[in-house]
Amino acid sequence: MTDSARETVRESGKLWGGRFAAGPAPALEALSRSPQAYFDMVRDDVAGSIAHLGELRRSGVIDAEQQSRIAQALREIAEDHEAGRVQPNAGDEDIHGYLERELMARLGPQAGAIRAGRSRNDQAANNLRLYLRRTIPPLAEEVAGLVEALVARSEDTAGAIAPGFTHLQTAQPILFGHQLLAHAWAIRRDITRLQHAWESAGRSPLGAAALAGSTLHADQEAMAAELGYTGVIPNSIDAVSSRDHVVDFLYAAAMLGTDISRLCEELCLWASRQFGWVRLHDSYSTGSSIMPQKKNPDIAELARGRTGRLHANLIGMLSALKSLAFAYNRDLADDKHYTFDSVETLQLVLPALTGMIRTLEFNEDEMRRQAIDGFSLATELADWLAEQGIPFSEAHDVTGRVVMACEARGIGIEELTAAELGELDSRITEEVLERLTLESAVSRRDGANGTAPAVLIRQQRAIRNELQTALSEFGETDAGIANGAAQLREARS
């Protein structure tokens, strides 16, 4: 390659080419160049570069003046990038080349000192770890907002009794708030999974360089602490090639999507004419282009559909890692594609679904009407018989015969008189009647996780306490992460 060709390579934002006799083919460039979204990690690359400069100074490669000059230029590039004053061009292969090109343009050849002792391999690993460390806490805040919306609506419907289902068949009466909290508890656990992913990304890969480590890093622990990490990854090969922290996040996102999808399925059912339990707010529903009467739960359907993407991203990353030789391979570059897509999906879904939950109107009369249908009080009769000393297997058979008799007459168990019950089995007395009500069925289930009103209140308090504790464990040692979460909350409001 001629000197002029080499200069062209340097100006184009490529970090290699000296040993090549010709430039890359256009097809290779098209495949190799990072997607535009990857350049969103400028702040992460700059943070890692500034920390790396400290190592170069400690190792004597640069002096304090050079460190300050290069660090200031990097900060200015980051500010200019976020303001749109500078942007990557078609020749920038990736974020690392883009930033070095800008740095060279501002400082000249002395900017090249920053490349000593590091590789794109440990830079890329570091960037995505920093991205996850700053992105996961605000996502957890959004998840907490959804949980809080479910808890608040469970308070709004505290006295509403609805049918509970197994196999989507009427089973027993429950408080509707109990059903809402079932979803709240499931989604609350997703915050724990996000927290695990955040912690999983908490060690620094910097200093691993390409794979064997660097001779120019005097205090990797100090560099890690500067970036908010809890320590350094012990093995340099593992540092540049492991992506289990990415898988941890993608699994947390996929499981969150699954829990959201189950909630959305029920929202679609509840909003249907056949259920009629909820009415959608106009601002969180859509209509039909041909049927004027329609009011569709599009948010729930779209969120349910996006779960497939969250699942696909997890499987895609696992597939990229399968049978991959240990050390860096370009297969790993797709880690950002899967991560960014999952983050963007959740950033769209969570606020929309939370708004839908907060604005729902509830038809408690219809819930109650349906709660008594389908012989939902049959278990109350069987339990009462067991309390009279009748073996439950026999009580079960007796109740089954009562249900058959009611079906033949077209009535519910609660409509039978004491005399009619006695005719069906002489051991059934008038005392059972006070048990054959919705209120009795619900209030008597007052165990630690039951559907009784008093238990509902305890659950609401407990889940709110857990939310507060879980969120407090994010970013306690990193003001930048905490500020990011605060900014996102302010933007949402």
C-alpha positions as CSV (number, residue, x, y, z in Angstrom):
1,M,0.0,0.0,0.0
2,T,1.4,3.4,-0.9
3,D,2.0,6.2,1.7
4,S,-1.0,8.1,0.3
5,A,-3.2,5.1,0.5
6,R,-2.1,4.6,4.1
7,E,-3.0,8.2,4.9
8,T,-6.4,7.7,3.3
9,V,-7.0,4.7,5.6
10,R,-6.0,6.8,8.6
11,E,-8.3,9.7,7.6
12,S,-11.2,7.3,6.9
13,G,-11.5,6.1,10.5
14,K,-9.9,2.6,10.1
15,L,-7.6,1.4,12.8
16,W,-5.7,-1.1,10.6
17,G,-4.3,-1.4,7.1
18,G,-0.5,-1.0,7.3
19,R,0.2,-4.6,6.3
20,F,-2.3,-4.7,3.5
21,A,-1.4,-4.1,-0.2
22,A,-4.9,-3.0,-1.1
23,G,-7.9,-1.5,0.6
24,P,-11.0,-3.5,1.5
25,A,-13.5,-4.5,-1.1
26,P,-16.8,-2.6,-0.9
27,A,-18.7,-5.8,0.0
28,L,-16.4,-6.3,3.0
29,E,-16.7,-2.7,4.1
30,A,-20.5,-2.9,3.9
31,L,-20.6,-6.1,6.0
32,S,-17.9,-5.0,8.4
33,R,-19.1,-1.4,9.2
34,S,-21.0,-1.0,12.4
35,P,-24.7,-0.1,12.1
36,Q,-25.5,3.5,12.9
37,A,-27.1,2.5,16.3
38,Y,-23.7,1.3,17.6
39,F,-22.4,4.8,17.5
40,D,-24.8,5.7,20.3
41,M,-22.2,4.4,22.7
42,V,-19.9,7.4,22.2
43,R,-20.2,8.4,25.8
44,D,-19.2,4.8,26.9
45,D,-16.2,4.7,24.6
46,V,-15.1,8.1,25.7
47,A,-15.4,7.2,29.4
48,G,-13.3,4.1,28.8
49,S,-10.7,6.0,26.8
50,I,-10.3,8.7,29.5
51,A,-9.9,5.9,32.1
52,H,-7.3,4.3,29.8
53,L,-5.4,7.6,29.6
54,G,-4.9,7.4,33.4
55,E,-3.2,4.0,33.0
56,L,-1.0,5.4,30.2
57,R,0.1,8.2,32.5
58,R,0.7,5.9,35.4
59,S,2.8,3.7,33.1
60,G,4.8,6.6,31.9
61,V,3.7,6.4,28.2
62,I,2.2,9.9,28.4
63,D,2.6,12.8,30.8
64,A,0.0,14.6,32.8
65,E,-0.3,17.4,30.2
66,Q,-0.9,15.0,27.4
67,Q,-3.4,13.1,29.5
68,S,-5.3,16.3,30.2
69,R,-5.2,17.5,26.6
70,I,-6.4,14.2,25.1
71,A,-9.1,13.7,27.7
72,Q,-10.5,17.3,27.2
73,A,-10.6,16.7,23.4
74,L,-12.5,13.4,24.0
75,R,-15.0,15.2,26.2
76,E,-15.5,17.8,23.5
77,I,-16.0,15.2,20.8
78,A,-18.7,13.5,23.0
79,E,-20.4,16.8,23.5
80,D,-20.3,17.7,19.8
81,H,-21.5,14.2,18.9
82,E,-24.6,14.4,21.2
83,A,-25.3,17.9,19.9
84,G,-25.1,16.7,16.3
85,R,-22.1,18.9,15.4
86,V,-20.0,15.9,14.4
87,Q,-21.2,12.5,13.1
88,P,-19.6,9.4,11.8
89,N,-18.9,9.3,8.1
90,A,-19.2,6.5,5.6
91,G,-15.5,5.6,6.0
92,D,-15.7,5.1,9.8
93,E,-15.7,1.4,10.3
94,D,-16.8,1.6,13.9
95,I,-17.1,3.8,16.9
96,H,-13.4,3.4,17.8
97,G,-12.2,4.6,14.4
98,Y,-14.7,7.4,14.4
99,L,-13.5,8.8,17.7
100,E,-9.8,8.4,16.8
101,R,-10.4,10.1,13.5
102,E,-12.0,13.1,15.3
103,L,-9.2,13.1,17.9
104,M,-6.5,13.1,15.2
105,A,-8.3,16.0,13.4
106,R,-8.2,18.1,16.7
107,L,-4.8,17.1,18.1
108,G,-2.8,15.8,15.3
109,P,-0.4,12.8,15.5
110,Q,0.0,13.1,19.3
111,A,-3.6,11.7,19.6
112,G,-2.3,8.4,18.4
113,A,-0.7,7.8,21.8
114,I,-4.1,6.7,23.1
115,R,-4.0,3.5,21.2
116,A,-1.1,2.1,23.1
117,G,-1.9,-0.9,25.4
118,R,-5.4,-1.5,24.2
119,S,-7.4,-3.2,21.5
120,R,-10.8,-2.8,20.0
121,N,-11.5,-6.2,21.6
122,D,-11.4,-4.9,25.2
123,Q,-12.8,-1.6,24.1
124,A,-15.9,-3.2,22.6
125,A,-16.4,-5.4,25.6
126,N,-16.1,-2.4,27.9
127,N,-18.5,-0.2,25.9
128,L,-21.4,-2.7,26.1
129,R,-20.8,-3.3,29.8
130,L,-20.9,0.4,30.5
131,Y,-24.0,0.7,28.3
132,L,-25.8,-2.0,30.3
133,R,-24.7,-0.4,33.5
134,R,-26.3,2.9,32.6
135,T,-29.3,1.5,30.8
136,I,-30.6,-1.2,33.0
137,P,-31.5,1.0,36.1
138,P,-33.8,3.3,34.1
139,L,-35.5,0.2,32.6
140,A,-35.9,-1.2,36.1
141,E,-37.6,2.1,37.0
142,E,-40.0,1.7,34.2
143,V,-40.8,-1.9,35.3
144,A,-41.4,-0.6,38.8
145,G,-43.8,2.0,37.4
146,L,-45.8,-0.8,35.7
147,V,-45.8,-2.8,39.0
148,E,-46.9,0.3,40.9
149,A,-49.8,0.9,38.4
150,L,-51.0,-2.7,39.0
151,V,-50.8,-2.3,42.7
152,A,-52.7,1.1,42.6
153,R,-55.4,-0.4,40.5
154,S,-55.7,-3.4,42.9
155,E,-56.5,-0.7,45.5
156,D,-59.0,0.9,43.3
157,T,-60.9,-2.4,42.9
158,A,-60.4,-3.6,46.4
159,G,-64.0,-4.8,46.9
160,A,-64.5,-6.2,43.4
161,I,-65.1,-10.0,43.2
162,A,-64.5,-11.7,40.0
163,P,-64.3,-15.3,38.8
164,G,-60.9,-17.0,39.1
165,F,-59.9,-19.4,36.3
166,T,-58.0,-22.6,35.8
167,H,-57.8,-23.9,32.3
168,L,-59.6,-20.7,31.4
169,Q,-62.7,-22.3,33.1
170,T,-64.5,-20.8,36.0
171,A,-62.9,-22.1,39.2
172,Q,-63.4,-20.1,42.4
173,P,-64.3,-16.5,43.2
174,I,-61.4,-14.1,43.9
175,L,-60.9,-10.5,44.5
176,F,-60.0,-8.9,41.2
177,G,-57.2,-7.0,43.0
178,H,-55.7,-10.4,43.8
179,Q,-55.6,-11.2,40.1
180,L,-53.9,-7.8,39.4
181,L,-51.3,-8.5,42.1
182,A,-50.5,-11.9,40.7
183,H,-49.2,-10.1,37.6
184,A,-47.5,-7.4,39.8
185,W,-45.6,-10.1,41.7
186,A,-44.4,-11.8,38.6
187,I,-43.2,-8.6,37.0
188,R,-41.6,-7.5,40.3
189,R,-39.4,-10.5,40.0
190,D,-38.2,-9.3,36.6
191,I,-36.6,-6.3,38.4
192,T,-34.5,-8.9,40.4
193,R,-33.4,-10.5,37.1
194,L,-32.5,-7.0,35.7
195,Q,-30.5,-6.4,38.9
196,H,-28.6,-9.6,38.4
197,A,-27.8,-8.6,34.8
198,W,-26.6,-5.2,36.0
199,E,-24.3,-6.9,38.5
200,S,-23.2,-9.4,35.9
201,A,-21.8,-6.5,33.8
202,G,-20.0,-5.0,36.9
203,R,-16.4,-6.0,36.2
204,S,-14.0,-4.3,33.9
205,P,-12.4,-6.0,30.8
206,L,-10.0,-3.1,30.2
207,G,-6.4,-4.0,30.2
208,A,-7.1,-7.3,28.5
209,A,-6.2,-5.7,25.2
210,A,-6.6,-8.2,22.3
211,L,-6.6,-11.3,24.5
212,A,-3.2,-11.6,26.4
213,G,-3.3,-8.5,28.6
214,S,-1.4,-5.3,28.3
215,T,2.1,-4.3,29.4
216,L,1.1,-0.7,29.8
217,H,-1.5,-1.0,32.6
218,A,-0.1,-0.2,36.0
219,D,-3.3,-0.2,38.1
220,Q,-6.3,-1.8,36.4
221,E,-8.2,-1.8,39.7
222,A,-8.0,2.0,39.7
223,M,-9.2,2.2,36.1
224,A,-12.1,-0.1,36.9
225,A,-13.1,1.9,40.0
226,E,-13.0,5.1,37.9
227,L,-15.7,3.6,35.6
228,G,-17.9,2.5,38.4
229,Y,-17.0,-1.2,38.2
230,T,-16.6,-3.4,41.3
231,G,-13.4,-5.0,40.0
232,V,-11.4,-6.4,37.1
233,I,-12.2,-9.6,35.2
234,P,-9.5,-12.0,36.3
235,N,-8.7,-13.6,33.0
236,S,-7.9,-11.5,29.9
237,I,-9.2,-14.1,27.4
238,D,-12.5,-14.3,29.3
239,A,-12.6,-10.6,29.5
240,V,-12.7,-10.0,25.8
241,S,-14.8,-13.0,24.7
242,S,-17.4,-13.7,27.4
243,R,-20.9,-12.3,26.8
244,D,-22.8,-14.1,29.6
245,H,-23.6,-10.6,31.1
246,V,-25.3,-9.9,27.8
247,V,-27.2,-13.2,27.9
248,D,-28.2,-12.4,31.5
249,F,-29.8,-9.1,30.3
250,L,-31.4,-10.6,27.3
251,Y,-32.9,-13.4,29.5
252,A,-34.2,-10.8,31.9
253,A,-35.8,-8.9,29.0
254,A,-37.2,-12.1,27.5
255,M,-38.7,-13.2,30.8
256,L,-40.1,-9.7,31.4
257,G,-41.6,-9.8,27.9
258,T,-43.2,-13.2,28.8
259,D,-44.7,-11.8,32.0
260,I,-46.0,-8.7,30.1
261,S,-47.4,-10.9,27.4
262,R,-49.5,-12.9,29.9
263,L,-50.9,-9.7,31.4
264,C,-51.7,-8.4,27.9
265,E,-53.5,-11.6,27.0
266,E,-55.8,-11.1,30.0
267,L,-56.3,-7.5,29.2
268,C,-57.5,-8.4,25.7
269,L,-59.9,-10.9,27.3
270,W,-61.1,-8.5,29.9
271,A,-61.7,-5.8,27.3
272,S,-63.8,-8.1,25.1
273,R,-67.6,-7.8,24.9
274,Q,-67.7,-11.4,26.1
275,F,-65.9,-10.5,29.4
276,G,-66.8,-6.9,29.7
277,W,-64.7,-6.4,32.8
278,V,-62.7,-3.3,31.6
279,R,-63.2,-0.3,29.4
280,L,-60.3,1.1,27.5
281,H,-59.5,4.8,27.7
282,D,-59.7,6.5,24.3
283,S,-56.1,7.7,24.5
284,Y,-54.9,4.1,24.9
285,S,-56.9,2.3,22.3
286,T,-57.5,2.4,18.6
287,G,-60.4,1.9,16.1
288,S,-61.1,0.0,12.9
289,S,-60.8,1.4,9.4
290,I,-64.0,-0.4,8.4
291,M,-66.0,-1.1,11.6
292,P,-66.9,2.2,13.3
293,Q,-67.9,0.5,16.6
294,K,-64.6,-1.1,17.3
295,K,-62.3,-0.1,20.2
296,N,-59.2,-2.3,20.1
297,P,-56.6,-3.1,22.8
298,D,-53.7,-2.4,20.4
299,I,-51.2,-1.6,23.1
300,A,-51.8,-5.0,24.7
301,E,-51.6,-6.8,21.4
302,L,-48.5,-4.9,20.2
303,A,-46.7,-5.6,23.6
304,R,-47.7,-9.2,23.4
305,G,-46.3,-9.4,19.9
306,R,-43.0,-7.7,20.7
307,T,-42.3,-10.5,23.2
308,G,-41.3,-12.6,20.2
309,R,-38.5,-10.2,19.4
310,L,-37.2,-10.3,23.0
311,H,-37.2,-14.1,22.8
312,A,-35.5,-14.0,19.4
313,N,-32.7,-11.7,20.7
314,L,-31.9,-14.1,23.5
315,I,-31.8,-17.1,21.2
316,G,-29.8,-15.1,18.7
317,M,-27.1,-14.3,21.2
318,L,-26.9,-17.8,22.6
319,S,-26.6,-19.1,19.0
320,A,-23.7,-16.7,18.3
321,L,-21.9,-17.9,21.4
322,K,-22.4,-21.6,20.8
323,S,-19.2,-23.4,19.8
324,L,-17.3,-20.1,19.6
325,A,-13.6,-20.5,20.2
326,F,-12.5,-18.6,23.4
327,A,-11.0,-15.2,22.6
328,Y,-12.5,-12.5,20.5
329,N,-14.3,-13.3,17.2
330,R,-16.3,-10.9,15.1
331,D,-19.4,-13.1,15.7
332,L,-19.6,-11.3,19.0
333,A,-20.3,-7.9,17.3
334,D,-24.0,-8.8,17.2
335,D,-24.1,-8.6,21.0
336,K,-25.0,-4.9,20.5
337,H,-27.7,-5.6,17.9
338,Y,-29.6,-8.0,20.3
339,T,-29.0,-5.7,23.3
340,F,-30.1,-2.5,21.6
341,D,-33.2,-4.0,20.1
342,S,-34.3,-5.5,23.5
343,V,-33.7,-2.1,25.2
344,E,-35.6,-0.2,22.6
345,T,-38.4,-2.7,22.6
346,L,-38.9,-2.3,26.4
347,Q,-38.5,1.4,26.2
348,L,-41.5,1.5,23.9
349,V,-43.6,-1.1,25.5
350,L,-43.3,-0.3,29.2
351,P,-44.6,3.3,29.3
352,A,-47.5,2.5,26.9
353,L,-48.6,-0.5,28.9
354,T,-48.3,1.4,32.2
355,G,-50.5,4.2,30.8
356,M,-53.1,1.7,29.6
357,I,-53.3,0.1,33.1
358,R,-53.6,3.5,34.8
359,T,-56.5,4.6,32.6
360,L,-58.6,1.5,32.6
361,E,-62.2,1.7,33.8
362,F,-63.6,-1.4,35.6
363,N,-67.0,-2.9,35.4
364,E,-67.2,-4.4,38.9
365,D,-70.9,-5.3,38.6
366,E,-70.2,-7.5,35.5
367,M,-67.3,-9.1,37.3
368,R,-69.5,-10.0,40.2
369,R,-72.3,-11.3,38.0
370,Q,-69.8,-13.6,36.3
371,A,-68.1,-14.6,39.6
372,I,-71.2,-16.6,40.7
373,D,-71.6,-18.4,37.3
374,G,-70.2,-21.8,36.6
375,F,-70.8,-23.2,40.1
376,S,-67.9,-21.3,41.5
377,L,-69.1,-21.9,45.0
378,A,-69.0,-25.7,44.7
379,T,-65.7,-25.9,46.6
380,E,-67.4,-24.0,49.5
381,L,-69.9,-26.8,49.8
382,A,-67.3,-29.5,49.6
383,D,-65.2,-27.8,52.3
384,W,-68.2,-27.4,54.6
385,L,-69.0,-31.1,54.3
386,A,-65.4,-32.0,55.1
387,E,-65.6,-29.8,58.2
388,Q,-68.5,-31.9,59.3
389,G,-66.3,-34.9,59.5
390,I,-67.1,-36.3,56.0
391,P,-64.0,-37.5,54.2
392,F,-63.2,-35.0,51.4
393,S,-63.3,-37.7,48.7
394,E,-66.9,-38.4,49.7
395,A,-67.7,-34.7,50.1
396,H,-66.3,-34.1,46.6
397,D,-68.7,-36.8,45.2
398,V,-71.7,-35.3,47.1
399,T,-71.0,-31.8,45.8
400,G,-70.6,-33.2,42.3
401,R,-74.1,-34.7,42.5
402,V,-75.4,-31.3,43.8
403,V,-73.9,-29.6,40.7
404,M,-75.5,-32.2,38.4
405,A,-78.9,-31.5,40.0
406,C,-78.4,-27.8,39.6
407,E,-77.5,-28.1,36.0
408,A,-80.6,-30.1,35.4
409,R,-82.7,-27.3,36.9
410,G,-80.8,-24.5,35.3
411,I,-79.8,-22.8,38.7
412,G,-76.7,-22.2,40.7
413,I,-75.8,-23.9,44.0
414,E,-76.4,-20.6,45.8
415,E,-80.0,-20.7,44.6
416,L,-80.9,-24.0,46.4
417,T,-82.9,-23.8,49.6
418,A,-81.9,-25.6,52.7
419,A,-84.7,-28.1,52.1
420,E,-83.6,-28.8,48.6
421,L,-80.0,-29.3,49.7
422,G,-81.3,-31.7,52.4
423,E,-83.2,-33.7,49.9
424,L,-80.0,-34.1,47.8
425,D,-78.0,-35.3,50.9
426,S,-79.5,-35.4,54.4
427,R,-76.1,-34.4,55.9
428,I,-76.4,-30.9,54.4
429,T,-78.0,-28.6,56.8
430,E,-79.2,-25.0,56.8
431,E,-75.9,-23.8,58.4
432,V,-74.2,-24.3,55.0
433,L,-76.2,-21.4,53.4
434,E,-74.0,-18.7,55.0
435,R,-71.0,-20.2,53.3
436,L,-72.6,-20.2,49.9
437,T,-71.9,-16.5,49.2
438,L,-69.1,-14.7,47.3
439,E,-68.1,-12.7,50.3
440,S,-67.7,-15.8,52.4
441,A,-65.7,-17.6,49.8
442,V,-63.3,-14.8,49.4
443,S,-62.9,-13.7,53.0
444,R,-62.3,-17.2,54.4
445,R,-59.2,-17.6,52.2
446,D,-57.1,-15.5,54.6
447,G,-53.9,-17.6,54.6
448,A,-50.5,-15.9,53.9
449,N,-51.1,-15.8,50.1
450,G,-54.9,-16.0,49.9
451,T,-57.5,-13.7,48.2
452,A,-59.1,-12.3,51.4
453,P,-59.3,-8.5,51.7
454,A,-57.0,-8.3,54.6
455,V,-54.4,-10.4,52.8
456,L,-54.7,-8.1,49.8
457,I,-53.7,-5.1,51.9
458,R,-50.7,-7.0,53.2
459,Q,-49.6,-7.9,49.7
460,Q,-49.9,-4.3,48.5
461,R,-47.7,-3.2,51.4
462,A,-45.2,-6.0,50.9
463,I,-44.7,-5.5,47.1
464,R,-44.2,-1.7,47.6
465,N,-41.6,-2.4,50.2
466,E,-39.8,-4.8,47.9
467,L,-39.9,-2.3,45.0
468,Q,-38.3,0.3,47.1
469,T,-35.6,-2.0,48.3
470,A,-34.9,-3.4,44.8
471,L,-34.5,0.0,43.2
472,S,-32.3,1.3,46.0
473,E,-29.7,-1.5,45.1
474,F,-29.1,0.0,41.7
475,G,-26.3,2.5,41.3
476,E,-25.5,3.1,44.9
477,T,-21.9,3.7,44.0
478,D,-22.4,5.4,40.6
479,A,-23.9,8.9,40.5
480,G,-23.9,8.8,36.7
481,I,-26.2,5.8,36.7
482,A,-28.5,7.3,39.3
483,N,-28.6,10.6,37.3
484,G,-29.5,8.6,34.2
485,A,-32.5,7.0,35.9
486,A,-33.6,10.4,37.3
487,Q,-33.4,12.0,33.8
488,L,-35.5,9.2,32.3
489,R,-38.1,9.6,35.0
490,E,-38.2,13.4,34.4
491,A,-38.5,12.8,30.6
492,R,-41.4,10.4,31.1
493,S,-43.3,12.8,33.3
